[in-house]
Amino acid sequence: MSKKINAILIDDEKNALESLALKVKKYFPNIQITHTFQNPQEALIQINANHPDILFTDIEMPVLSGFDVLSKIKNPNFEIVFVTAYNQYAIEAIKHCAIGYIVKPIDNNELINAVNNALKNIEKKNALEKNEQLLNNLVSSSKSTISIPTQKGLSFIKIEDIIRFEGIDGYTKIILQNSTILSSYSIGKFSKLNKLSSFMSVHKSHFINLNYIANFLNEGYIVMANNDSIPIARSRRKEFLEKIKNI
């Protein structure tokens, strides 16, 4: 992997933060530590402005825990390594798709294994993006099909078969008429595709096909044709109601 990998480190304890930074620099000179934070609130602002490739974070911190930080990040699409003094959060870490869970004091081998796994995932994502770009060039003339990167490769799906996209911890679940696909892309990338003009982002985690709407409930939910109930953000209701008038 030739390109620089960007990393952000968060730990409210200065000594622990400096120790982790030294170890990362020692064992992985190709990783560029762009920022270190003792204040998780400041870290959150930076991460939302510019996602790193890898985030190393403590869990128990004042004001915001490591889990709180992740829950407030828009469309996370990076590798997560938890570095903590406690071992009871491992299951919760898995739910956040963490690639590593290291208990302090840091064991060098555990750190090396976790980071190597993160680098492998990053390399796979980069390869998928390159493949998708090449294949998109080949099928760009087709406005009715979209290529979706998955763990196995690429799936070519008819846009008319897609009911909705749902963002889940940096990945995207694509719900079709007869099946479901999990993509390695964040939901933000799909919502920017011009060919999906019949879709709308009704919530930060939901990008829906307006042609599959069955009902709109006053409580603030949209019921899709497959009976899925989707929340709609209050700030997007007016735009949504305007759009469905033209369906």
Secondary structure, DSSP 8 states (H G I E B T S, - for coil): --S-EEEEEE-SSHHHHHHHHHHHHHH-TTEEEEEEES-HHHHHHHHHHS--SEEEE-SS-SSS-HHHHHHTSSS--SEEEEEES-STTHHHHHHTT-SEEEESS--HHHHHHHHHHHHHHHHHHHHHHHHHHHHHHHHTT-TTEEEEE-SSSEEEEEGGGEEEEEEETTEEEEEESS-EEEESS-HHHHHT-TT-TTEEEEETTEEEEGGGEEEEETTTEEEETT--EEE--GGGHHHHHHHHTT-
